[in-house]
Amino acid sequence: MARGRMDWILFFTVLALVAFGLVMVFSASSVVAQIRYKEGSFYFLSRQFLAAILGFGAMVLFSQSDYRKFFSPAAAFMGLGFTLVLLVAAYFLDARSHRWIHLGYFNLQPSELAKPALILFIAWMASMRAGYVNSRHTLIQVSIIVFFVAGIILMTDFGTAVVLAGTVMSILYVGGLSRRYLLIAALTGLCVLSVAMVSKPYRLLRVITYVDPQFEYMQRTEVGRKVLAYAQSGSKVQDTAYHGLQSRIAVATGGVTGLGLMNSKQKRLFLPEPHTDYLYAILAEETGIIGAMLVLAGYIVILWRGYRLYWTALDEFGRCLAVGITTCILLQAFMNISVVLDMGPSKGFPLPLMSYGGSSLVTSMILIGILLSVSDRSVAPEEAQG
């Protein structure tokens, strides 16, 4: 029997993260906004607040809708087709970065919409072909769709493509894909990502800088010097280790209790993109380890409430949706925080539910809404165990 009640733990945890994110977006962006925009220090906050309102409405709407309505070829293909059209449009309309569709007050990032679209499609495919996921027919269809969507995104947004690849693999694993095919998919994806990384010099330079910040080993051989020259040829920034250094300084400066809200020093044009990619660094600087750990606790709650639906969801479609959505949000959060702590090469994408970015925030809240819908119609844990 479906419980028919809201998962208030997940609901209020998400609201807390979004609310805290709004506070931190204002704190991290006020200086930059005051200098660069005539609207003043509230430039970024006003846009993020409107996105939060839209996202909240979307989250409630999807949470109250039965997720099983999306279990149809029309819903699966319509969402995916619409997203593909937007991705192609963004590629041609945005001559500079090929990521955005400019809509006046807002900029739409289609790669963010690809997350719910691809999750719904793969969950539908895995559920519809339950028991036949390892058939050649199913594998060919899924591979074509994934490589087509991820391939378009990979040309302009390396990080989102990685998140989507990991999300798809988690759904297929839940759907019954054998470990043999998972290994083949992982190796194939690794090869594709490696080629994509080498094809863009600035991407390669980020990896080299992380492994060899002073280029000591790269300079020792002729091949290394040629590779380094190629990598540096596509970078507009001379010191690619700068972001990681300034981020570490911000985190270290915060200590246990932090410098206090609005008191960050690194946001004063020392740390680039303090309100987007490096919001967690400013958060750690101003609220210390306590604030940083509270945010991590929020994501752990999402992990707990999301993955538990693998056992309590009513059907295979619900299980695939829950695992895919939870993996998507947590993988992006893990990658963002890893970059902030300089535990991985620099890559620009927002901290889900918190960083500035209307497309990211609305999309993340839509995913949470679907997750709440699955939870609302799941069985009680004791019933699932029985």
BELSULJO-V542492 format. One record per pair of residues at least 6 apart in sequence whose ideal C-beta (glycine too) atoms are under 7 Angstrom apart, sorted by the first residue. I is the first residue (numbers start at 1). GAP is how many residues later the second one is. D is the distance in whole Angstrom. If there is no record, write none. Layout:
i:I gap:GAP d:D
i:I gap:GAP d:D
This chain:
i:1 gap:378 d:7
i:2 gap:312 d:7
i:2 gap:375 d:4
i:2 gap:376 d:7
i:3 gap:375 d:7
i:3 gap:377 d:6
i:4 gap:372 d:6
i:5 gap:371 d:6
i:6 gap:57 d:7
i:6 gap:366 d:7
i:6 gap:370 d:6
i:7 gap:298 d:6
i:7 gap:365 d:6
i:7 gap:368 d:4
i:7 gap:369 d:7
i:9 gap:292 d:7
i:9 gap:296 d:6
i:10 gap:291 d:7
i:10 gap:292 d:7
i:10 gap:295 d:4
i:10 gap:362 d:6
i:10 gap:365 d:7
i:11 gap:361 d:6
i:13 gap:285 d:5
i:13 gap:288 d:5
i:13 gap:289 d:7
i:14 gap:339 d:6
i:14 gap:354 d:5
i:16 gap:282 d:6
i:17 gap:281 d:5
i:17 gap:336 d:5
i:17 gap:337 d:6
i:18 gap:34 d:6
i:18 gap:335 d:5
i:20 gap:334 d:7
i:21 gap:332 d:6
i:21 gap:333 d:3
i:21 gap:334 d:7
i:22 gap:23 d:7
i:22 gap:26 d:6
i:22 gap:27 d:6
i:22 gap:30 d:6
i:23 gap:238 d:7
i:24 gap:255 d:6
i:24 gap:258 d:6
i:24 gap:259 d:5
i:24 gap:330 d:7
i:25 gap:19 d:6
i:25 gap:20 d:6
i:25 gap:23 d:5
i:25 gap:250 d:5
i:25 gap:254 d:7
i:25 gap:331 d:5
i:26 gap:19 d:4
i:27 gap:234 d:6
i:27 gap:235 d:5
i:27 gap:237 d:7
i:27 gap:255 d:7
i:27 gap:259 d:6
i:28 gap:236 d:7
i:28 gap:239 d:5
i:28 gap:246 d:4
i:28 gap:247 d:4
i:28 gap:251 d:6
i:28 gap:254 d:4
i:29 gap:15 d:4
i:29 gap:16 d:7
i:29 gap:245 d:7
i:29 gap:246 d:4
i:29 gap:327 d:6
i:30 gap:11 d:4
i:31 gap:236 d:6
i:31 gap:237 d:5
i:33 gap:7 d:7
i:33 gap:8 d:5
i:33 gap:10 d:4
i:33 gap:11 d:5
i:34 gap:6 d:6
i:34 gap:7 d:5
i:37 gap:6 d:4
i:44 gap:231 d:6
i:44 gap:312 d:5
i:47 gap:311 d:6
i:48 gap:308 d:5
i:48 gap:310 d:7
i:48 gap:313 d:7
i:51 gap:307 d:3
i:51 gap:310 d:5
i:51 gap:311 d:6
i:52 gap:309 d:6
i:54 gap:308 d:6
i:55 gap:306 d:5
i:55 gap:307 d:4
i:55 gap:310 d:3
i:56 gap:309 d:7
i:58 gap:304 d:6
i:58 gap:307 d:6
i:58 gap:308 d:5
i:58 gap:311 d:6
i:59 gap:306 d:4
i:59 gap:307 d:7
i:59 gap:309 d:5
i:59 gap:310 d:4
i:60 gap:309 d:7
i:61 gap:308 d:7
i:62 gap:304 d:6
i:62 gap:307 d:3
i:62 gap:308 d:5
i:62 gap:311 d:6
i:63 gap:306 d:5
i:63 gap:309 d:4
i:63 gap:310 d:5
i:63 gap:313 d:7
i:65 gap:308 d:6
i:66 gap:307 d:7
i:66 gap:311 d:7
i:67 gap:251 d:6
i:67 gap:254 d:6
i:67 gap:303 d:6
i:67 gap:306 d:4
i:67 gap:307 d:5
i:68 gap:249 d:7
i:70 gap:50 d:6
i:71 gap:53 d:6
i:71 gap:56 d:7
i:71 gap:246 d:5
i:75 gap:45 d:7
i:76 gap:44 d:6
i:76 gap:45 d:5
i:76 gap:48 d:4
i:79 gap:38 d:4
i:79 gap:41 d:6
i:79 gap:42 d:7
i:80 gap:37 d:5
i:80 gap:38 d:7
i:80 gap:41 d:5
i:83 gap:27 d:6
i:83 gap:30 d:5
i:83 gap:31 d:5
i:83 gap:34 d:4
i:84 gap:65 d:7
i:86 gap:15 d:7
i:86 gap:24 d:4
i:86 gap:27 d:6
i:87 gap:23 d:5
i:87 gap:24 d:7
i:87 gap:27 d:7
i:87 gap:65 d:5
i:87 gap:66 d:7
i:89 gap:12 d:6
i:90 gap:8 d:6
i:90 gap:9 d:6
i:90 gap:10 d:6
i:90 gap:11 d:5
i:90 gap:20 d:5
i:91 gap:7 d:5
i:93 gap:8 d:6
i:94 gap:6 d:5
i:97 gap:59 d:6
i:98 gap:58 d:4
i:99 gap:10 d:6
i:99 gap:12 d:7
i:99 gap:57 d:5
i:99 gap:58 d:6
i:100 gap:7 d:5
i:100 gap:8 d:7
i:100 gap:9 d:6
i:101 gap:6 d:7
i:101 gap:7 d:4
i:101 gap:9 d:7
i:106 gap:252 d:6
i:108 gap:251 d:6
i:109 gap:250 d:4
i:111 gap:42 d:5
i:111 gap:46 d:5
i:111 gap:49 d:5
i:112 gap:247 d:4
i:112 gap:248 d:5
i:112 gap:251 d:4
i:113 gap:250 d:6
i:114 gap:35 d:6
i:114 gap:39 d:6
i:114 gap:50 d:7
i:115 gap:49 d:7
i:115 gap:213 d:6
i:115 gap:248 d:6
i:115 gap:252 d:7
i:116 gap:247 d:6
i:116 gap:250 d:6
i:116 gap:251 d:6
i:118 gap:31 d:6
i:118 gap:46 d:6
i:118 gap:50 d:7
i:119 gap:48 d:6
i:119 gap:52 d:7
i:119 gap:202 d:7
i:119 gap:205 d:4
i:119 gap:206 d:6
i:119 gap:209 d:6
i:121 gap:24 d:7
i:122 gap:20 d:7
i:122 gap:46 d:5
i:122 gap:49 d:5
i:122 gap:50 d:7
i:122 gap:202 d:7
i:123 gap:48 d:6
i:123 gap:194 d:6
i:123 gap:197 d:4
i:123 gap:198 d:5
i:123 gap:201 d:6
i:124 gap:193 d:7
i:125 gap:17 d:6
i:126 gap:7 d:6
i:126 gap:45 d:6
i:126 gap:46 d:6
i:126 gap:49 d:3
i:126 gap:194 d:5
i:127 gap:189 d:4
i:127 gap:190 d:4
i:127 gap:193 d:6
i:129 gap:9 d:5
i:130 gap:45 d:7
i:130 gap:46 d:7
i:130 gap:186 d:5
i:132 gap:6 d:6
i:133 gap:39 d:7
i:133 gap:42 d:5
i:133 gap:43 d:5
i:133 gap:44 d:5
i:134 gap:43 d:6
i:134 gap:44 d:5
i:134 gap:47 d:6
i:139 gap:42 d:7
i:146 gap:22 d:5
i:150 gap:11 d:5
i:150 gap:14 d:5
i:150 gap:15 d:6
i:153 gap:7 d:5
i:153 gap:8 d:5
i:153 gap:11 d:7
i:154 gap:7 d:4
i:154 gap:42 d:5
i:158 gap:38 d:6
i:158 gap:45 d:6
i:158 gap:189 d:7
i:159 gap:176 d:7
i:159 gap:188 d:5
i:159 gap:189 d:7
i:159 gap:190 d:4
i:160 gap:189 d:6
i:162 gap:31 d:7
i:163 gap:165 d:6
i:163 gap:168 d:5
i:163 gap:169 d:5
i:165 gap:24 d:5
i:166 gap:161 d:6
i:166 gap:165 d:5
i:167 gap:157 d:5
i:167 gap:160 d:5
i:167 gap:161 d:4
i:167 gap:164 d:7
i:169 gap:13 d:6
i:169 gap:16 d:6
i:169 gap:17 d:7
i:170 gap:153 d:5
i:170 gap:154 d:6
i:170 gap:157 d:4
i:171 gap:149 d:5
i:171 gap:152 d:6
i:171 gap:153 d:4
i:173 gap:9 d:6
i:174 gap:136 d:7
i:174 gap:145 d:6
i:174 gap:146 d:5
i:174 gap:149 d:5
i:175 gap:145 d:6
i:197 gap:6 d:5
i:197 gap:7 d:6
i:197 gap:10 d:7
i:198 gap:6 d:6
i:200 gap:34 d:6
i:201 gap:29 d:6
i:201 gap:30 d:5
i:201 gap:32 d:5
i:201 gap:33 d:3
i:201 gap:34 d:7
i:202 gap:32 d:5
i:202 gap:33 d:5
i:204 gap:27 d:4
i:205 gap:26 d:4
i:205 gap:27 d:6
i:205 gap:30 d:5
i:205 gap:35 d:5
i:206 gap:34 d:6
i:206 gap:139 d:4
i:206 gap:140 d:5
i:207 gap:138 d:5
i:208 gap:10 d:6
i:208 gap:20 d:7
i:208 gap:23 d:6
i:209 gap:31 d:4
i:209 gap:32 d:5
i:210 gap:134 d:7
i:210 gap:135 d:4
i:212 gap:6 d:6
i:213 gap:28 d:5
i:215 gap:13 d:6
i:217 gap:7 d:7
i:218 gap:6 d:4
i:218 gap:7 d:7
i:218 gap:9 d:7
i:218 gap:10 d:4
i:219 gap:6 d:6
i:240 gap:106 d:7
i:243 gap:29 d:6
i:243 gap:103 d:5
i:244 gap:98 d:4
i:244 gap:102 d:6
i:246 gap:20 d:6
i:246 gap:24 d:5
i:246 gap:25 d:4
i:247 gap:24 d:6
i:247 gap:31 d:6
i:247 gap:34 d:4
i:247 gap:93 d:5
i:247 gap:95 d:6
i:248 gap:94 d:5
i:249 gap:17 d:6
i:250 gap:14 d:7
i:250 gap:16 d:4
i:250 gap:21 d:6
i:250 gap:31 d:4
i:250 gap:32 d:6
i:250 gap:34 d:6
i:250 gap:35 d:4
i:251 gap:30 d:6
i:251 gap:33 d:4
i:251 gap:34 d:7
i:251 gap:90 d:7
i:253 gap:6 d:7
i:253 gap:12 d:7
i:253 gap:32 d:5
i:254 gap:30 d:5
i:254 gap:31 d:4
i:254 gap:32 d:7
i:254 gap:33 d:7
i:254 gap:34 d:5
i:255 gap:33 d:5
i:256 gap:32 d:5
i:256 gap:33 d:5
i:256 gap:34 d:7
i:257 gap:31 d:4
i:257 gap:33 d:6
i:258 gap:27 d:6
i:258 gap:28 d:5
i:258 gap:29 d:4
i:258 gap:30 d:3
i:258 gap:33 d:6
i:259 gap:26 d:6
i:259 gap:27 d:6
i:260 gap:26 d:6
i:261 gap:25 d:5
i:263 gap:23 d:6
i:264 gap:18 d:5
i:264 gap:21 d:5
i:264 gap:22 d:5
i:266 gap:8 d:7
i:266 gap:15 d:7
i:266 gap:16 d:7
i:266 gap:19 d:6
i:267 gap:7 d:4
i:267 gap:15 d:5
i:271 gap:7 d:5
i:271 gap:10 d:6
i:273 gap:75 d:7
i:274 gap:8 d:5
i:275 gap:81 d:4
i:276 gap:74 d:5
i:276 gap:79 d:5
i:276 gap:80 d:5
i:276 gap:81 d:6
i:277 gap:71 d:5
i:277 gap:72 d:7
i:277 gap:73 d:7
i:278 gap:62 d:6
i:279 gap:72 d:5
i:279 gap:75 d:6
i:279 gap:76 d:4
i:280 gap:56 d:7
i:280 gap:57 d:6
i:280 gap:60 d:4
i:280 gap:71 d:5
i:281 gap:59 d:5
i:283 gap:8 d:6
i:283 gap:9 d:6
i:283 gap:12 d:7
i:284 gap:7 d:7
i:284 gap:8 d:4
i:299 gap:31 d:6
i:299 gap:34 d:5
i:302 gap:24 d:7
i:302 gap:27 d:6
i:302 gap:28 d:7
i:303 gap:23 d:6
i:303 gap:27 d:6
i:305 gap:70 d:7
i:306 gap:16 d:6
i:306 gap:19 d:7
i:306 gap:20 d:3
i:306 gap:65 d:6
i:307 gap:16 d:7
i:307 gap:19 d:6
i:309 gap:9 d:7
i:309 gap:10 d:7
i:309 gap:13 d:4
i:309 gap:65 d:5
i:309 gap:66 d:6
i:309 gap:69 d:6
i:310 gap:9 d:5
i:310 gap:12 d:6
i:310 gap:13 d:6
i:311 gap:73 d:5
i:312 gap:66 d:4
i:312 gap:67 d:5
i:312 gap:69 d:6
i:312 gap:72 d:5
i:313 gap:6 d:5
i:313 gap:9 d:6
i:313 gap:61 d:6
i:313 gap:65 d:5
i:314 gap:63 d:6
i:314 gap:64 d:6
i:314 gap:65 d:7
i:318 gap:56 d:4
i:318 gap:60 d:7
i:321 gap:49 d:6
i:321 gap:53 d:6
i:322 gap:49 d:6
i:322 gap:52 d:5
i:325 gap:42 d:5
i:325 gap:45 d:6
i:325 gap:46 d:5
i:328 gap:39 d:7
i:329 gap:23 d:5
i:329 gap:35 d:6
i:329 gap:38 d:6
i:332 gap:17 d:6
i:332 gap:20 d:5
i:333 gap:18 d:6
i:333 gap:19 d:5
i:335 gap:12 d:7
i:336 gap:13 d:6
i:336 gap:14 d:7
i:336 gap:15 d:5
i:338 gap:6 d:4
i:339 gap:7 d:6
i:339 gap:8 d:6
i:350 gap:6 d:7
i:350 gap:7 d:5
i:350 gap:10 d:5
i:352 gap:8 d:7
i:352 gap:12 d:5
i:353 gap:8 d:7
i:353 gap:11 d:5
